[in-house]
Amino acid sequence: MKGWLRRLAVRSRTLGGRIALLFIALLALVMTTIMVVAGSGIGLFAHQAAGRDLASNARVFERILSDRESQMAQAAGVVARDFGFREALATGDRATVASALVSLRERTQAQEVAVIELDGRLIPSAEGRQIDGAAIVASLNEGRDTGVVRLDGTLAMAAAVPVELPDLIGWLVVIKPLGPQEIAELARLSAVQVQGRVVERARLDPALAGLALGEVGELETADGAVLTQVSALQPMQAGIEPRLVLVYPLALAMQGFSKLQWLLALIGLGGAVAGAWLGLRIAQDISRPLGSLAQAVRQYGAGTVAKVPVAGASELRSLARSFNGMVNAVEERERQITHASLHDSLTGLPNRRFFIEKLDRAVARQTAGNRNLIAFIDVDDFKAINDTLGHPMGDALLRHVARVLQERFPEAMVARFGGDEFGLLLPGLEPDADCANVARSIDAALNNDVLIDGRQLALSCSFGIAVGPQDAVDSDNLLKCADLALYRAKNDGKGTFHFFEPALDEEASRRRHLEIDLRRAIRDGEFELYFQPLYSLTEERVKGFEALIRWPHPQRGMISPVDFIPIAEESGLIVQLGEWVLREACHHAATWPDNISVAVNISPRQLMGDGLQQCVVQALAATGLAPTRLELEITESVFIGSIERTLKLLHGLRSLGVRVALDDFGTGYSSLSYLRSFPFDKLKIDQSFVRALDDDASAHAIVRAITTLADALSMETLAEGVESAEHRETLRQAGCQMIQGYLISKPMTAAAASAFIASAPKREVAA
Amino acid sequence: MTLRGNSRLARLAAILAFAPVLVSAAPPAELSVQIVDKAGIPLRDAVIEIARPAGDTRPVAFGWRNAMAQRDLAFIPGTLIVPQGSVVAFPNLDKVRHSIYSFSKPARFKIDLYGRDQTRTQRFDISGSVSLGCNIHDAMRGYIRVVSTPYAAKTDAGGNAQIPGLGRGSYSVVVWHPTLAGAGNEWRGQLSAVPGQRSRIVVSIQPRAAR
């Protein structure tokens, strides 16, 4: 019971505790109220019942008294009517009369029997009785022939019958005592144990005398509270007022009811205890599943998958089921999210992040005897494939690559890094494993013709391979190594692979330094523009110059554009560089004669940005150069990408009056459709065709075809890399209008260009 | 004193008897008396006796039978005035039998049960009142007043009684009734009678009977 209460107190903050406490409190309140109300009700009822008992008892008493008196009257009547008795009386035979009275007294067990004559004279059964005959006759004359009389100073009950001879001559009176003994005897006849006594009114206690007749009153006595009633008894003697006093001890009256009250209290207590137990049970039934649910939630929050048992009431079962369902749903979603976050949606392969995690673990275990091989794979010219064949085809190709790699290397982890890049991790290579063999295997798998959607495609992939721990001991560096190797493979001409070598790292380092230097050079204006003349065969004069950038590095001397332009392209510095070239070229050209134009190379990166047209307008405005004297050279690669956008830009530039030339024509993804959709002002025939003119007849045919085509499209043609007079003549015959190359002049400084222009007429003569 | 009064009356009566012309206008001599109790209620069946004046020789006889019948468990008439020495018949007119008794001093007797249409007789030699009862019917009460004067009558329901043969004068009167207070249930006194005028006698009755 004590522990039980302590538990309850501890739980009072919990739901279960509150329910139980509320239950118990309510029950206790109800029980207490019932007990108080019922108890006082019972008390009141008992009190009233006792009062009623007493009142009815008084009536019973009076009734019994009157019955007794009737019996006495009956017995007396027999004698009073007896002829012999009357005769004896009539003849004054006192002895006979007295003997008859004695006989009657004994027969009725009376205290006294007497004849009282009308004038009050007494004929008693025995001498010495104190009876007030006159007072009794006075009462009898008023018709009260039964009642209380005074005999020898004490009250007694009496009954009188007339003695008639045949006229009334007196009364035969029978008197019986009315003492405590007789009253007690009477009391035994009544239902309840009351005490009674008969006293004269004058001798009543003051407390009793104050009570109204027939009313039940409550008095405090030495023996405790009593109910009492005083009622009048009929006197049969003038001048006395007898009173019947009945006393009923309250304790006695309430005896039965107090038992009832105890029983009620016991029932109340039992009910409260049972209710408390029930409240605790219900509270537990609710709080226990809630507790386990809360615990499960805590565990789940901490990361463990926790389920709760489905038990208890239907609501709780439903709650538990819902919770378990929620856990499952969250698990499933988490799994999906995890999968999505670690996998590529297109190919279903792990993504870069997952790959790196796996690599981290593999690298942590790697030793010389337990090597890791990673390959960085890139689909060559994927952008072109996407653009020309469409994205669905590109996606199919990527899925093909993924499938092929997985099939060929089931023990390896193959991941897609995004775009057209894939990674392959082959862990646990033994010391004598042949990495070159692995590389060849990849090469064989990927560099193949493939059939996708019924179309034959020449799949070409480049990849770089790095092996830990010999190349790098951590995953970041291992990835970098593989990346460098890939870069090298791409540079080597695509469709091939390269193992990482320390030299690659050195080259990468050089490129990084170069990029840093490049930024500084742009900031400090270290670049110079050189100009190479563009010679018109038809007019036999220099019609313009191509502006070419040169970087005289303070420490490393002149650096070739072939070295730094790719770096500038990659880093985005080409945009700034291009703008500088444009302004500088326009600036110099503005100093030249009006019939000499300038050609500026525009990087694809510049075309992709938004600022080119603005830049051109500003350069022209700043230098005052006529737009027609500016020629922008773009390469075919600009058409890989958003063709519409590029065309729009070029049209915009041409509307300014600026001329546009297509550089290196014939080397890239040349498409005649470009030529049709954008009418270039000039085609620059790549120098490879010019060089080939010496020993390849077909080159001659190609040049011829180009010039014919250009003619048809009203475009000028210019041949690059012309070094000999033979070339010049061949080109002239092929219909080429302009040439450029060492035959005319090497690129020269701006000052030299100005001088070159000034001397032109003389050389023209010389030519 | 009584004698002297009586002789004067007798003389007066004689004069009147001999002077018929004079008294022819006067009504016949008759004494009218009413008996009431203190409350003024007339007393029925009270017997009024007026003592024979001195020299009066009128025989003691009345106009009714000396018989006390029993009918419907009652004595008929309830009160009977008989001359001293007369024999009274007790005819039983009931279907039941009766047993008549008396404990009264003038005549103590007991007649054993007798049946219907039987008659018993009893002689009453002493004047006074005799209370009759039936030994088997307690409620039956009968009274016989044995008188030695011819001037006796019992009151009717209005408490009135006419006693013929008596003129103006002062008379010694006894009134008897079973409920009358006083010795022998009698009232005694003098009455001054005026012919044609009703005399009223007020008596007291027993308290018990008054209720």
Contacts between the chains, C-beta under 8 A, distances in Angstrom:
chain1	res1	chain2	res2	distance
A	81	B	138	6.5
A	83	B	101	7.5
A	83	B	135	6.0
A	86	B	103	6.6
A	87	B	103	6.6
A	90	B	103	3.4
A	90	B	108	7.6
A	91	B	103	7.6
A	118	B	206	7.5
A	118	B	208	7.9
A	140	B	208	7.7
A	141	B	207	4.7
A	141	B	208	4.7
A	141	B	211	7.8
A	142	B	211	7.8
A	143	B	211	6.8
A	164	B	133	7.4
A	164	B	138	7.2
A	165	B	103	4.5
A	165	B	131	6.8
A	165	B	133	7.6
A	166	B	131	5.7
A	166	B	132	7.3
A	166	B	133	3.1
A	166	B	138	7.2
A	166	B	140	7.6
A	166	B	141	5.7
A	167	B	131	5.0
A	167	B	141	7.4
A	167	B	178	5.6
A	168	B	208	7.0
